[in-house]
Amino acid sequence: MTKVLVIEDNANLAFGLTRSLESEGYEVEAAEDGKRGLELARSCGADLVVLDLMLPGIDGYSLLRELREQGSDVPVLILTARAEESDKVVGFRLGADDYVTKPFGLSELLARVEAILRRARGGDRRDDDKNPVERFDAVAINVSSRSVTKGETGVALTPKEFDLLLALVRRRGAVASRIELLKEVWGHQAEVMTRTVDIHIAELRRKLEDDPANPRHILTVWKAGYRLQA
């Protein structure tokens, strides 16, 4: 059974989330503070972590940073009242897979959970054997090891940054709309939170372009979306 770890200090919300997830067939564990949440994230074998940011003890950002530094690749969905774009950027840079702000619709949250888990099971890697290494300019993308180098230097990408880059490079210069990328990379089936794509594009430019303010490869196509120019 798929296990979800809910780390949330609001007891009523944690209870509601637990009941809703269990009704969808998930096994759920819950923690009400960051310290206990980190312990369970390390030990309980969760397939997904739903993480609040404003937690007692260890805050959500610190918890996520520690998980990633320890090598954990468990998918993390941030669930928080902090809705500023700067908060989202920090969350994604630390390796969050998705970011949902409170108040939220339960059906949307459950759809996000399902999408993340579907991607984590490997549904997005069906073409890996066809093109094990993708390239543009000095950038090499090893699909099998999910690693990226620029010249001789390794580039650390979050899982979603990697998936987004791969989605762009495999289009061979064709334009992808924000909605297409949102569906392909995040698995969303509705037009929600398109700024997620923009934030990740900005991070890819920061890490891969020589001049992120004037990108040569990861290009914006006005009123259409993005494309990758080799």
Long-range contacts (C-beta under 8 A, 24 or more apart in sequence): 1-25, 1-26, 1-27, 2-26, 2-27, 2-47, 2-48, 2-117, 3-27, 3-28, 3-29, 3-44, 3-45, 3-46, 3-47, 3-48, 4-28, 4-29, 4-46, 4-47, 4-48, 4-49, 4-50, 4-113, 5-29, 5-30, 5-31, 5-37, 5-40, 5-41, 5-44, 5-46, 5-48, 5-49, 5-50, 6-30, 6-31, 6-50, 7-31, 7-34, 7-37, 7-40, 7-41, 7-49, 7-50, 7-51, 7-52, 7-55, 7-60, 7-63, 8-32, 8-50, 8-52, 8-55, 8-79, 9-33, 9-52, 9-54, 9-55, 9-56, 10-52, 17-50, 17-109, 20-106, 20-110, 21-110, 21-113, 24-110, 24-113, 26-113, 32-56, 33-57, 33-58, 34-58, 34-59, 34-60, 34-62, 34-63, 37-63, 38-63, 38-66, 38-67, 41-67, 41-72, 41-74, 42-67, 42-70, 42-72, 46-74, 47-74, 47-75, 47-117, 47-120, 48-74, 48-75, 48-76, 48-77, 48-113, 48-116, 48-117, 48-120, 49-74, 49-75, 49-76, 49-77, 50-77, 50-79, 50-113, 51-76, 51-77, 51-78, 51-79, 51-96, 52-78, 52-79, 52-80, 53-78, 53-80, 53-82, 53-87, 53-91, 54-80, 54-81, 54-82, 61-90, 61-91, 61-94, 64-91, 64-94, 64-95, 64-96, 65-94, 67-95, 68-94, 68-95, 73-159, 75-116, 75-117, 75-119, 75-120, 75-159, 77-112, 77-113, 77-116, 79-104, 79-109, 85-195, 85-199, 88-195, 88-196, 88-199, 89-199, 89-202, 89-203, 92-158, 92-160, 92-161, 92-196, 92-199, 92-200, 92-203, 93-158, 93-203, 94-158, 95-158, 95-159, 96-158, 97-159, 97-160, 98-186, 98-196, 99-193, 99-196, 108-190, 108-192, 111-188, 111-189, 111-190, 112-186, 112-188, 114-187, 115-186, 115-187, 115-188, 115-189, 116-186, 116-187, 118-187, 119-163, 119-185, 119-186, 119-187, 124-163, 124-184, 124-185, 127-170, 131-170, 134-166, 134-169, 134-170, 135-230, 136-169, 136-217, 136-228, 136-229, 136-230, 137-216, 137-217, 137-230, 139-208, 139-217, 141-165, 141-166, 141-169, 148-208, 150-208, 155-207, 155-208, 156-207, 157-204, 157-207, 158-203, 160-185, 160-186, 160-200, 161-200, 161-203, 161-204, 161-207, 164-197, 164-200, 164-201, 164-204, 165-204, 165-208, 165-228, 168-218, 168-226, 168-227, 168-228, 169-228, 171-227, 171-228, 173-227, 173-228, 173-229, 173-230, 174-227, 175-221, 175-224, 175-225, 175-226, 175-227, 176-225, 176-226, 176-227, 177-224, 177-225, 178-225, 178-226, 180-225, 181-225, 181-226, 197-226, 201-226
